[in-house]
C-alpha cells in the first residue's frame, strides 16, 4: 500500500507528493518514526521550532491513517 507523510501545523503544510510503498500501517509507522529521528538529528536543539507540528500518514485517497506530534517524538 502507498502512504504519504505530510508535515502539518495549524498554519502550514509540507505535502509529500511522492509517498512510499509499505507492507501495512505498522510498516508506515516505522517509516514515520525513522523520518522523525532523521529530522531530530538534522534540527538538533531547534526542536522547539516544530512545536505544534505533526507528521500525518495518509492513504492515496487522503484518509488520515495515523498522526504523530513532532514535539512528543522529538523530546
mmCIF file of the N, C-alpha and C atoms, coordinates in Angstrom:
data_MODEL
# 
_entry.id   MODEL 
# 
loop_
_atom_site.group_PDB 
_atom_site.id 
_atom_site.type_symbol 
_atom_site.label_atom_id 
_atom_site.label_alt_id 
_atom_site.label_comp_id 
_atom_site.label_asym_id 
_atom_site.label_entity_id 
_atom_site.label_seq_id 
_atom_site.pdbx_PDB_ins_code 
_atom_site.Cartn_x 
_atom_site.Cartn_y 
_atom_site.Cartn_z 
_atom_site.occupancy 
_atom_site.B_iso_or_equiv 
_atom_site.pdbx_formal_charge 
_atom_site.auth_seq_id 
_atom_site.auth_comp_id 
_atom_site.auth_asym_id 
_atom_site.auth_atom_id 
_atom_site.pdbx_PDB_model_num 
ATOM 1   N N  . UNK A 1 1  ? 0.841  -1.170 0.000  1.00 0.00 ? 1  UNK A N  1 
ATOM 2   C CA . UNK A 1 1  ? 0.000  0.000  0.000  1.00 0.00 ? 1  UNK A CA 1 
ATOM 3   C C  . UNK A 1 1  ? 0.884  1.231  0.000  1.00 0.00 ? 1  UNK A C  1 
ATOM 4   N N  . UNK A 1 2  ? 0.436  2.267  -0.670 1.00 0.00 ? 2  UNK A N  1 
ATOM 5   C CA . UNK A 1 2  ? 1.193  3.518  -0.734 1.00 0.00 ? 2  UNK A CA 1 
ATOM 6   C C  . UNK A 1 2  ? 0.696  4.444  0.368  1.00 0.00 ? 2  UNK A C  1 
ATOM 7   N N  . UNK A 1 3  ? 1.663  5.032  1.079  1.00 0.00 ? 3  UNK A N  1 
ATOM 8   C CA . UNK A 1 3  ? 1.347  6.002  2.124  1.00 0.00 ? 3  UNK A CA 1 
ATOM 9   C C  . UNK A 1 3  ? 2.104  7.292  1.851  1.00 0.00 ? 3  UNK A C  1 
ATOM 10  N N  . UNK A 1 4  ? 1.508  8.393  2.275  1.00 0.00 ? 4  UNK A N  1 
ATOM 11  C CA . UNK A 1 4  ? 2.108  9.708  2.141  1.00 0.00 ? 4  UNK A CA 1 
ATOM 12  C C  . UNK A 1 4  ? 2.316  10.273 3.536  1.00 0.00 ? 4  UNK A C  1 
ATOM 13  N N  . UNK A 1 5  ? 3.405  11.019 3.707  1.00 0.00 ? 5  UNK A N  1 
ATOM 14  C CA . UNK A 1 5  ? 3.794  11.524 5.013  1.00 0.00 ? 5  UNK A CA 1 
ATOM 15  C C  . UNK A 1 5  ? 3.829  13.058 4.948  1.00 0.00 ? 5  UNK A C  1 
ATOM 16  N N  . UNK A 1 6  ? 2.788  13.682 5.447  1.00 0.00 ? 6  UNK A N  1 
ATOM 17  C CA . UNK A 1 6  ? 2.678  15.136 5.405  1.00 0.00 ? 6  UNK A CA 1 
ATOM 18  C C  . UNK A 1 6  ? 3.088  15.727 6.748  1.00 0.00 ? 6  UNK A C  1 
ATOM 19  N N  . UNK A 1 7  ? 3.834  16.820 6.695  1.00 0.00 ? 7  UNK A N  1 
ATOM 20  C CA . UNK A 1 7  ? 4.123  17.597 7.896  1.00 0.00 ? 7  UNK A CA 1 
ATOM 21  C C  . UNK A 1 7  ? 3.080  18.701 7.958  1.00 0.00 ? 7  UNK A C  1 
ATOM 22  N N  . UNK A 1 8  ? 2.346  18.772 9.069  1.00 0.00 ? 8  UNK A N  1 
ATOM 23  C CA . UNK A 1 8  ? 1.188  19.660 9.155  1.00 0.00 ? 8  UNK A CA 1 
ATOM 24  C C  . UNK A 1 8  ? 1.207  20.417 10.481 1.00 0.00 ? 8  UNK A C  1 
ATOM 25  N N  . UNK A 1 9  ? 0.880  21.712 10.418 1.00 0.00 ? 9  UNK A N  1 
ATOM 26  C CA . UNK A 1 9  ? 0.643  22.508 11.623 1.00 0.00 ? 9  UNK A CA 1 
ATOM 27  C C  . UNK A 1 9  ? -0.694 23.206 11.429 1.00 0.00 ? 9  UNK A C  1 
ATOM 28  N N  . UNK A 1 10 ? -1.077 24.019 12.389 1.00 0.00 ? 10 UNK A N  1 
ATOM 29  C CA . UNK A 1 10 ? -2.329 24.763 12.246 1.00 0.00 ? 10 UNK A CA 1 
ATOM 30  C C  . UNK A 1 10 ? -2.227 25.845 11.187 1.00 0.00 ? 10 UNK A C  1 
ATOM 31  N N  . UNK A 1 11 ? -0.992 26.191 10.785 1.00 0.00 ? 11 UNK A N  1 
ATOM 32  C CA . UNK A 1 11 ? -0.802 27.310 9.865  1.00 0.00 ? 11 UNK A CA 1 
ATOM 33  C C  . UNK A 1 11 ? -0.134 26.950 8.547  1.00 0.00 ? 11 UNK A C  1 
ATOM 34  N N  . UNK A 1 12 ? 0.388  25.745 8.440  1.00 0.00 ? 12 UNK A N  1 
ATOM 35  C CA . UNK A 1 12 ? 1.171  25.417 7.251  1.00 0.00 ? 12 UNK A CA 1 
ATOM 36  C C  . UNK A 1 12 ? 1.160  23.908 7.014  1.00 0.00 ? 12 UNK A C  1 
ATOM 37  N N  . UNK A 1 13 ? 1.530  23.522 5.809  1.00 0.00 ? 13 UNK A N  1 
ATOM 38  C CA . UNK A 1 13 ? 1.641  22.107 5.440  1.00 0.00 ? 13 UNK A CA 1 
ATOM 39  C C  . UNK A 1 13 ? 2.839  21.915 4.530  1.00 0.00 ? 13 UNK A C  1 
ATOM 40  N N  . UNK A 1 14 ? 3.529  20.834 4.727  1.00 0.00 ? 14 UNK A N  1 
ATOM 41  C CA . UNK A 1 14 ? 4.568  20.395 3.801  1.00 0.00 ? 14 UNK A CA 1 
ATOM 42  C C  . UNK A 1 14 ? 4.085  19.040 3.305  1.00 0.00 ? 14 UNK A C  1 
ATOM 43  N N  . UNK A 1 15 ? 3.622  19.023 2.059  1.00 0.00 ? 15 UNK A N  1 
ATOM 44  C CA . UNK A 1 15 ? 2.945  17.857 1.496  1.00 0.00 ? 15 UNK A CA 1 
ATOM 45  C C  . UNK A 1 15 ? 3.938  16.918 0.825  1.00 0.00 ? 15 UNK A C  1 
ATOM 46  N N  . UNK A 1 16 ? 3.783  15.646 1.101  1.00 0.00 ? 16 UNK A N  1 
ATOM 47  C CA . UNK A 1 16 ? 4.545  14.576 0.448  1.00 0.00 ? 16 UNK A CA 1 
ATOM 48  C C  . UNK A 1 16 ? 3.746  14.140 -0.775 1.00 0.00 ? 16 UNK A C  1 
ATOM 49  N N  . UNK A 1 17 ? 4.209  14.512 -1.952 1.00 0.00 ? 17 UNK A N  1 
ATOM 50  C CA . UNK A 1 17 ? 3.506  14.145 -3.180 1.00 0.00 ? 17 UNK A CA 1 
ATOM 51  C C  . UNK A 1 17 ? 3.938  12.796 -3.742 1.00 0.00 ? 17 UNK A C  1 
ATOM 52  N N  . UNK A 1 18 ? 5.064  12.259 -3.256 1.00 0.00 ? 18 UNK A N  1 
ATOM 53  C CA . UNK A 1 18 ? 5.583  11.011 -3.797 1.00 0.00 ? 18 UNK A CA 1 
ATOM 54  C C  . UNK A 1 18 ? 5.083  9.801  -3.025 1.00 0.00 ? 18 UNK A C  1 
ATOM 55  N N  . UNK A 1 19 ? 5.150  9.864  -1.705 1.00 0.00 ? 19 UNK A N  1 
ATOM 56  C CA . UNK A 1 19 ? 4.767  8.729  -0.881 1.00 0.00 ? 19 UNK A CA 1 
ATOM 57  C C  . UNK A 1 19 ? 5.736  7.573  -1.048 1.00 0.00 ? 19 UNK A C  1 
ATOM 58  N N  . UNK A 1 20 ? 5.480  6.499  -0.290 1.00 0.00 ? 20 UNK A N  1 
ATOM 59  C CA . UNK A 1 20 ? 6.282  5.287  -0.409 1.00 0.00 ? 20 UNK A CA 1 
ATOM 60  C C  . UNK A 1 20 ? 5.370  4.075  -0.284 1.00 0.00 ? 20 UNK A C  1 
ATOM 61  N N  . UNK A 1 21 ? 5.827  2.974  -0.835 1.00 0.00 ? 21 UNK A N  1 
ATOM 62  C CA . UNK A 1 21 ? 5.112  1.707  -0.703 1.00 0.00 ? 21 UNK A CA 1 
ATOM 63  C C  . UNK A 1 21 ? 5.528  1.041  0.599  1.00 0.00 ? 21 UNK A C  1 
ATOM 64  N N  . UNK A 1 22 ? 4.550  0.612  1.368  1.00 0.00 ? 22 UNK A N  1 
ATOM 65  C CA . UNK A 1 22 ? 4.806  -0.101 2.621  1.00 0.00 ? 22 UNK A CA 1 
ATOM 66  C C  . UNK A 1 22 ? 3.937  -1.349 2.663  1.00 0.00 ? 22 UNK A C  1 
ATOM 67  N N  . UNK A 1 23 ? 4.326  -2.301 3.505  1.00 0.00 ? 23 UNK A N  1 
ATOM 68  C CA . UNK A 1 23 ? 3.568  -3.546 3.647  1.00 0.00 ? 23 UNK A CA 1 
ATOM 69  C C  . UNK A 1 23 ? 2.199  -3.309 4.283  1.00 0.00 ? 23 UNK A C  1 
ATOM 70  N N  . UNK A 1 24 ? 2.205  -2.489 5.358  1.00 0.00 ? 24 UNK A N  1 
ATOM 71  C CA . UNK A 1 24 ? 0.991  -2.279 6.134  1.00 0.00 ? 24 UNK A CA 1 
ATOM 72  C C  . UNK A 1 24 ? 1.156  -1.021 6.980  1.00 0.00 ? 24 UNK A C  1 
ATOM 73  N N  . UNK A 1 25 ? 0.158  -0.702 7.790  1.00 0.00 ? 25 UNK A N  1 
ATOM 74  C CA . UNK A 1 25 ? 0.201  0.511  8.603  1.00 0.00 ? 25 UNK A CA 1 
ATOM 75  C C  . UNK A 1 25 ? 1.354  0.468  9.603  1.00 0.00 ? 25 UNK A C  1 
ATOM 76  N N  . UNK A 1 26 ? 1.647  -0.691 10.156 1.00 0.00 ? 26 UNK A N  1 
ATOM 77  C CA . UNK A 1 26 ? 2.759  -0.794 11.111 1.00 0.00 ? 26 UNK A CA 1 
ATOM 78  C C  . UNK A 1 26 ? 4.088  -0.441 10.433 1.00 0.00 ? 26 UNK A C  1 
ATOM 79  N N  . UNK A 1 27 ? 4.260  -0.861 9.191  1.00 0.00 ? 27 UNK A N  1 
ATOM 80  C CA . UNK A 1 27 ? 5.462  -0.502 8.437  1.00 0.00 ? 27 UNK A CA 1 
ATOM 81  C C  . UNK A 1 27 ? 5.507  0.997  8.181  1.00 0.00 ? 27 UNK A C  1 
ATOM 82  N N  . UNK A 1 28 ? 4.361  1.587  7.896  1.00 0.00 ? 28 UNK A N  1 
ATOM 83  C CA . UNK A 1 28 ? 4.282  3.032  7.680  1.00 0.00 ? 28 UNK A CA 1 
ATOM 84  C C  . UNK A 1 28 ? 4.651  3.785  8.955  1.00 0.00 ? 28 UNK A C  1 
ATOM 85  N N  . UNK A 1 29 ? 4.172  3.296  10.108 1.00 0.00 ? 29 UNK A N  1 
ATOM 86  C CA . UNK A 1 29 ? 4.516  3.924  11.389 1.00 0.00 ? 29 UNK A CA 1 
ATOM 87  C C  . UNK A 1 29 ? 6.014  3.839  11.643 1.00 0.00 ? 29 UNK A C  1 
ATOM 88  N N  . UNK A 1 30 ? 6.619  2.709  11.304 1.00 0.00 ? 30 UNK A N  1 
ATOM 89  C CA . UNK A 1 30 ? 8.063  2.547  11.474 1.00 0.00 ? 30 UNK A CA 1 
ATOM 90  C C  . UNK A 1 30 ? 8.819  3.523  10.575 1.00 0.00 ? 30 UNK A C  1 
ATOM 91  N N  . UNK A 1 31 ? 8.355  3.694  9.346  1.00 0.00 ? 31 UNK A N  1 
ATOM 92  C CA . UNK A 1 31 ? 8.973  4.655  8.428  1.00 0.00 ? 31 UNK A CA 1 
ATOM 93  C C  . UNK A 1 31 ? 8.829  6.074  8.961  1.00 0.00 ? 31 UNK A C  1 
ATOM 94  N N  . UNK A 1 32 ? 7.661  6.380  9.517  1.00 0.00 ? 32 UNK A N  1 
ATOM 95  C CA . UNK A 1 32 ? 7.424  7.704  10.097 1.00 0.00 ? 32 UNK A CA 1 
ATOM 96  C C  . UNK A 1 32 ? 8.386  7.956  11.248 1.00 0.00 ? 32 UNK A C  1 
ATOM 97  N N  . UNK A 1 33 ? 8.581  6.958  12.111 1.00 0.00 ? 33 UNK A N  1 
ATOM 98  C CA . UNK A 1 33 ? 9.494  7.109  13.239 1.00 0.00 ? 33 UNK A CA 1 
ATOM 99  C C  . UNK A 1 33 ? 10.918 7.335  12.755 1.00 0.00 ? 33 UNK A C  1 
ATOM 100 N N  . UNK A 1 34 ? 11.313 6.629  11.700 1.00 0.00 ? 34 UNK A N  1 
ATOM 101 C CA . UNK A 1 34 ? 12.640 6.828  11.121 1.00 0.00 ? 34 UNK A CA 1 
ATOM 102 C C  . UNK A 1 34 ? 12.782 8.251  10.600 1.00 0.00 ? 34 UNK A C  1 
ATOM 103 N N  . UNK A 1 35 ? 11.763 8.749  9.912  1.00 0.00 ? 35 UNK A N  1 
ATOM 104 C CA . UNK A 1 35 ? 11.794 10.113 9.379  1.00 0.00 ? 35 UNK A CA 1 
ATOM 105 C C  . UNK A 1 35 ? 11.900 11.132 10.512 1.00 0.00 ? 35 UNK A C  1 
ATOM 106 N N  . UNK A 1 36 ? 11.178 10.901 11.601 1.00 0.00 ? 36 UNK A N  1 
ATOM 107 C CA . UNK A 1 36 ? 11.223 11.814 12.741 1.00 0.00 ? 36 UNK A CA 1 
ATOM 108 C C  . UNK A 1 36 ? 12.610 11.789 13.386 1.00 0.00 ? 36 UNK A C  1 
ATOM 109 N N  . UNK A 1 37 ? 13.203 10.620 13.499 1.00 0.00 ? 37 UNK A N  1 
ATOM 110 C CA . UNK A 1 37 ? 14.553 10.513 14.066 1.00 0.00 ? 37 UNK A CA 1 
ATOM 111 C C  . UNK A 1 37 ? 15.568 11.245 13.189 1.00 0.00 ? 37 UNK A C  1 
ATOM 112 N N  . UNK A 1 38 ? 15.420 11.139 11.871 1.00 0.00 ? 38 UNK A N  1 
ATOM 113 C CA . UNK A 1 38 ? 16.305 11.864 10.961 1.00 0.00 ? 38 UNK A CA 1 
ATOM 114 C C  . UNK A 1 38 ? 16.103 13.366 11.101 1.00 0.00 ? 38 UNK A C  1 
ATOM 115 N N  . UNK A 1 39 ? 14.865 13.778 11.249 1.00 0.00 ? 39 UNK A N  1 
ATOM 116 C CA . UNK A 1 39 ? 14.560 15.192 11.451 1.00 0.00 ? 39 UNK A CA 1 
ATOM 117 C C  . UNK A 1 39 ? 15.174 15.675 12.759 1.00 0.00 ? 39 UNK A C  1 
ATOM 118 N N  . UNK A 1 40 ? 15.046 14.874 13.805 1.00 0.00 ? 40 UNK A N  1 
ATOM 119 C CA . UNK A 1 40 ? 15.633 15.213 15.108 1.00 0.00 ? 40 UNK A CA 1 
ATOM 120 C C  . UNK A 1 40 ? 17.146 15.409 14.976 1.00 0.00 ? 40 UNK A C  1 
ATOM 121 N N  . UNK A 1 41 ? 17.815 14.511 14.267 1.00 0.00 ? 41 UNK A N  1 
ATOM 122 C CA . UNK A 1 41 ? 19.261 14.618 14.086 1.00 0.00 ? 41 UNK A CA 1 
ATOM 123 C C  . UNK A 1 41 ? 19.617 15.871 13.290 1.00 0.00 ? 41 UNK A C  1 
ATOM 124 N N  . UNK A 1 42 ? 18.773 16.208 12.336 1.00 0.00 ? 42 UNK A N  1 
ATOM 125 C CA . UNK A 1 42 ? 19.034 17.364 11.477 1.00 0.00 ? 42 UNK A CA 1 
ATOM 126 C C  . UNK A 1 42 ? 18.826 18.686 12.210 1.00 0.00 ? 42 UNK A C  1 
ATOM 127 N N  . UNK A 1 43 ? 17.754 18.790 13.007 1.00 0.00 ? 43 UNK A N  1 
ATOM 128 C CA . UNK A 1 43 ? 17.444 20.083 13.629 1.00 0.00 ? 43 UNK A CA 1 
ATOM 129 C C  . UNK A 1 43 ? 18.049 20.252 15.010 1.00 0.00 ? 43 UNK A C  1 
ATOM 130 N N  . UNK A 1 44 ? 18.464 19.177 15.634 1.00 0.00 ? 44 UNK A N  1 
ATOM 131 C CA . UNK A 1 44 ? 19.144 19.245 16.922 1.00 0.00 ? 44 UNK A CA 1 
ATOM 132 C C  . UNK A 1 44 ? 18.390 20.042 17.968 1.00 0.00 ? 44 UNK A C  1 
ATOM 133 N N  . UNK A 1 45 ? 19.032 21.078 18.492 1.00 0.00 ? 45 UNK A N  1 
ATOM 134 C CA . UNK A 1 45 ? 18.458 21.858 19.590 1.00 0.00 ? 45 UNK A CA 1 
ATOM 135 C C  . UNK A 1 45 ? 17.335 22.786 19.146 1.00 0.00 ? 45 UNK A C  1 
ATOM 136 N N  . UNK A 1 46 ? 17.050 22.863 17.873 1.00 0.00 ? 46 UNK A N  1 
ATOM 137 C CA . UNK A 1 46 ? 15.984 23.730 17.378 1.00 0.00 ? 46 UNK A CA 1 
ATOM 138 C C  . UNK A 1 46 ? 14.630 23.018 17.370 1.00 0.00 ? 46 UNK A C  1 
ATOM 139 N N  . UNK A 1 47 ? 14.473 21.972 18.166 1.00 0.00 ? 47 UNK A N  1 
ATOM 140 C CA . UNK A 1 47 ? 13.239 21.188 18.202 1.00 0.00 ? 47 UNK A CA 1 
ATOM 141 C C  . UNK A 1 47 ? 12.034 22.034 18.567 1.00 0.00 ? 47 UNK A C  1 
ATOM 142 N N  . UNK A 1 48 ? 12.241 23.085 19.356 1.00 0.00 ? 48 UNK A N  1 
ATOM 143 C CA . UNK A 1 48 ? 11.115 23.938 19.739 1.00 0.00 ? 48 UNK A CA 1 
ATOM 144 C C  . UNK A 1 48 ? 10.462 24.591 18.529 1.00 0.00 ? 48 UNK A C  1 
ATOM 145 N N  . UNK A 1 49 ? 11.204 24.729 17.442 1.00 0.00 ? 49 UNK A N  1 
ATOM 146 C CA . UNK A 1 49 ? 10.646 25.317 16.216 1.00 0.00 ? 49 UNK A CA 1 
ATOM 147 C C  . UNK A 1 49 ? 9.538  24.452 15.627 1.00 0.00 ? 49 UNK A C  1 
ATOM 148 N N  . UNK A 1 50 ? 9.456  23.183 16.011 1.00 0.00 ? 50 UNK A N  1 
ATOM 149 C CA . UNK A 1 50 ? 8.463  22.267 15.487 1.00 0.00 ? 50 UNK A CA 1 
ATOM 150 C C  . UNK A 1 50 ? 7.259  22.107 16.413 1.00 0.00 ? 50 UNK A C  1 
ATOM 151 N N  . UNK A 1 51 ? 7.180  22.954 17.442 1.00 0.00 ? 51 UNK A N  1 
ATOM 152 C CA . UNK A 1 51 ? 6.037  22.909 18.347 1.00 0.00 ? 51 UNK A CA 1 
ATOM 153 C C  . UNK A 1 51 ? 4.756  23.136 17.551 1.00 0.00 ? 51 UNK A C  1 
ATOM 154 N N  . UNK A 1 52 ? 3.772  22.266 17.745 1.00 0.00 ? 52 UNK A N  1 
ATOM 155 C CA . UNK A 1 52 ? 2.508  22.381 17.015 1.00 0.00 ? 52 UNK A CA 1 
ATOM 156 C C  . UNK A 1 52 ? 2.478  21.631 15.693 1.00 0.00 ? 52 UNK A C  1 
ATOM 157 N N  . UNK A 1 53 ? 3.605  21.062 15.283 1.00 0.00 ? 53 UNK A N  1 
ATOM 158 C CA . UNK A 1 53 ? 3.666  20.307 14.036 1.00 0.00 ? 53 UNK A CA 1 
ATOM 159 C C  . UNK A 1 53 ? 3.405  18.834 14.304 1.00 0.00 ? 53 UNK A C  1 
ATOM 160 N N  . UNK A 1 54 ? 2.863  18.164 13.305 1.00 0.00 ? 54 UNK A N  1 
ATOM 161 C CA . UNK A 1 54 ? 2.644  16.722 13.391 1.00 0.00 ? 54 UNK A CA 1 
ATOM 162 C C  . UNK A 1 54 ? 2.953  16.095 12.032 1.00 0.00 ? 54 UNK A C  1 
ATOM 163 N N  . UNK A 1 55 ? 3.293  14.825 12.070 1.00 0.00 ? 55 UNK A N  1 
ATOM 164 C CA . UNK A 1 55 ? 3.511  14.053 10.855 1.00 0.00 ? 55 UNK A CA 1 
ATOM 165 C C  . UNK A 1 55 ? 2.268  13.190 10.666 1.00 0.00 ? 55 UNK A C  1 
ATOM 166 N N  . UNK A 1 56 ? 1.598  13.381 9.540  1.00 0.00 ? 56 UNK A N  1 
ATOM 167 C CA . UNK A 1 56 ? 0.375  12.632 9.255  1.00 0.00 ? 56 UNK A CA 1 
ATOM 168 C C  . UNK A 1 56 ? 0.651  11.600 8.173  1.00 0.00 ? 56 UNK A C  1 
ATOM 169 N N  . UNK A 1 57 ? 0.244  10.376 8.429  1.00 0.00 ? 57 UNK A N  1 
ATOM 170 C CA . UNK A 1 57 ? 0.314  9.311  7.432  1.00 0.00 ? 57 UNK A CA 1 
ATOM 171 C C  . UNK A 1 57 ? -1.061 9.220  6.797  1.00 0.00 ? 57 UNK A C  1 
ATOM 172 N N  . UNK A 1 58 ? -1.131 9.372  5.481  1.00 0.00 ? 58 UNK A N  1 
ATOM 173 C CA . UNK A 1 58 ? -2.408 9.313  4.777  1.00 0.00 ? 58 UNK A CA 1 
ATOM 174 C C  . UNK A 1 58 ? -2.325 8.326  3.621  1.00 0.00 ? 58 UNK A C  1 
ATOM 175 N N  . UNK A 1 59 ? -3.482 7.793  3.253  1.00 0.00 ? 59 UNK A N  1 
ATOM 176 C CA . UNK A 1 59 ? -3.570 6.895  2.101  1.00 0.00 ? 59 UNK A CA 1 
ATOM 177 C C  . UNK A 1 59 ? -3.718 7.736  0.826  1.00 0.00 ? 59 UNK A C  1 
ATOM 178 N N  . UNK A 1 60 ? -3.657 7.113  -0.344 1.00 0.00 ? 60 UNK A N  1 
ATOM 179 C CA . UNK A 1 60 ? -3.788 7.864  -1.596 1.00 0.00 ? 60 UNK A CA 1 
ATOM 180 C C  . UNK A 1 60 ? -5.099 8.646  -1.725 1.00 0.00 ? 60 UNK A C  1 
ATOM 181 N N  . UNK A 1 61 ? -6.140 8.225  -1.016 1.00 0.00 ? 61 UNK A N  1 
ATOM 182 C CA . UNK A 1 61 ? -7.409 8.946  -1.069 1.00 0.00 ? 61 UNK A CA 1 
ATOM 183 C C  . UNK A 1 61 ? -7.438 10.127 -0.105 1.00 0.00 ? 61 UNK A C  1 
ATOM 184 N N  . UNK A 1 62 ? -6.361 10.281 0.685  1.00 0.00 ? 62 UNK A N  1 
ATOM 185 C CA . UNK A 1 62 ? -6.283 11.397 1.623  1.00 0.00 ? 62 UNK A CA 1 
ATOM 186 C C  . UNK A 1 62 ? -6.807 11.085 3.018  1.00 0.00 ? 62 UNK A C  1 
ATOM 187 N N  . UNK A 1 63 ? -7.194 9.839  3.248  1.00 0.00 ? 63 UNK A N  1 
ATOM 188 C CA . UNK A 1 63 ? -7.692 9.447  4.560  1.00 0.00 ? 63 UNK A CA 1 
ATOM 189 C C  . UNK A 1 63 ? -6.539 9.386  5.563  1.00 0.00 ? 63 UNK A C  1 
ATOM 190 N N  . UNK A 1 64 ? -6.706 10.036 6.703  1.00 0.00 ? 64 UNK A N  1 
ATOM 191 C CA . UNK A 1 64 ? -5.705 10.017 7.746  1.00 0.00 ? 64 UNK A CA 1 
ATOM 192 C C  . UNK A 1 64 ? -5.655 8.635  8.384  1.00 0.00 ? 64 UNK A C  1 
ATOM 193 N N  . UNK A 1 65 ? -4.463 8.029  8.373  1.00 0.00 ? 65 UNK A N  1 
ATOM 194 C CA . UNK A 1 65 ? -4.277 6.699  8.940  1.00 0.00 ? 65 UNK A CA 1 
ATOM 195 C C  . UNK A 1 65 ? -3.642 6.749  10.328 1.00 0.00 ? 65 UNK A C  1 
ATOM 196 N N  . UNK A 1 66 ? -2.770 7.753  10.527 1.00 0.00 ? 66 UNK A N  1 
ATOM 197 C CA . UNK A 1 66 ? -2.066 7.874  11.802 1.00 0.00 ? 66 UNK A CA 1 
ATOM 198 C C  . UNK A 1 66 ? -1.438 9.271  11.859 1.00 0.00 ? 66 UNK A C  1 
ATOM 199 N N  . UNK A 1 67 ? -1.316 9.798  13.075 1.00 0.00 ? 67 UNK A N  1 
ATOM 200 C CA . UNK A 1 67 ? -0.723 11.114 13.260 1.00 0.00 ? 67 UNK A CA 1 
ATOM 201 C C  . UNK A 1 67 ? 0.202  11.073 14.472 1.00 0.00 ? 67 UNK A C  1 
ATOM 202 N N  . UNK A 1 68 ? 1.370  11.750 14.350 1.00 0.00 ? 68 UNK A N  1 
ATOM 203 C CA . UNK A 1 68 ? 2.341  11.806 15.438 1.00 0.00 ? 68 UNK A CA 1 
ATOM 204 C C  . UNK A 1 68 ? 2.735  13.264 15.647 1.00 0.00 ? 68 UNK A C  1 
ATOM 205 N N  . UNK A 1 69 ? 2.554  13.764 16.867 1.00 0.00 ? 69 UNK A N  1 
ATOM 206 C CA . UNK A 1 69 ? 3.015  15.109 17.210 1.00 0.00 ? 69 UNK A CA 1 
ATOM 207 C C  . UNK A 1 69 ? 4.545  15.106 17.211 1.00 0.00 ? 69 UNK A C  1 
ATOM 208 N N  . UNK A 1 70 ? 5.166  16.042 16.496 1.00 0.00 ? 70 UNK A N  1 
ATOM 209 C CA . UNK A 1 70 ? 6.618  16.032 16.417 1.00 0.00 ? 70 UNK A CA 1 
ATOM 210 C C  . UNK A 1 70 ? 7.267  16.353 17.756 1.00 0.00 ? 70 UNK A C  1 
ATOM 211 N N  . UNK A 1 71 ? 6.685  17.238 18.517 1.00 0.00 ? 71 UNK A N  1 
ATOM 212 C CA . UNK A 1 71 ? 7.301  17.589 19.794 1.00 0.00 ? 71 UNK A CA 1 
ATOM 213 C C  . UNK A 1 71 ? 7.284  16.421 20.756 1.00 0.00 ? 71 UNK A C  1 
ATOM 214 N N  . UNK A 1 72 ? 6.280  15.563 20.698 1.00 0.00 ? 72 UNK A N  1 
ATOM 215 C CA . UNK A 1 72 ? 6.235  14.376 21.560 1.00 0.00 ? 72 UNK A CA 1 
ATOM 216 C C  . UNK A 1 72 ? 7.336  13.402 21.174 1.00 0.00 ? 72 UNK A C  1 
ATOM 217 N N  . UNK A 1 73 ? 7.593  13.273 19.893 1.00 0.00 ? 73 UNK A N  1 
ATOM 218 C CA . UNK A 1 73 ? 8.588  12.323 19.427 1.00 0.00 ? 73 UNK A CA 1 
ATOM 219 C C  . UNK A 1 73 ? 10.007 12.870 19.540 1.00 0.00 ? 73 UNK A C  1 
ATOM 220 N N  . UNK A 1 74 ? 10.161 14.172 19.403 1.00 0.00 ? 74 UNK A N  1 
ATOM 221 C CA . UNK A 1 74 ? 11.489 14.774 19.389 1.00 0.00 ? 74 UNK A CA 1 
ATOM 222 C C  . UNK A 1 74 ? 12.057 14.870 20.797 1.00 0.00 ? 74 UNK A C  1 
ATOM 223 N N  . UNK A 1 75 ? 11.242 15.143 21.784 1.00 0.00 ? 75 UNK A N  1 
ATOM 224 C CA . UNK A 1 75 ? 11.741 15.314 23.152 1.00 0.00 ? 75 UNK A CA 1 
ATOM 225 C C  . UNK A 1 75 ? 11.974 13.999 23.841 1.00 0.00 ? 75 UNK A C  1 
# 
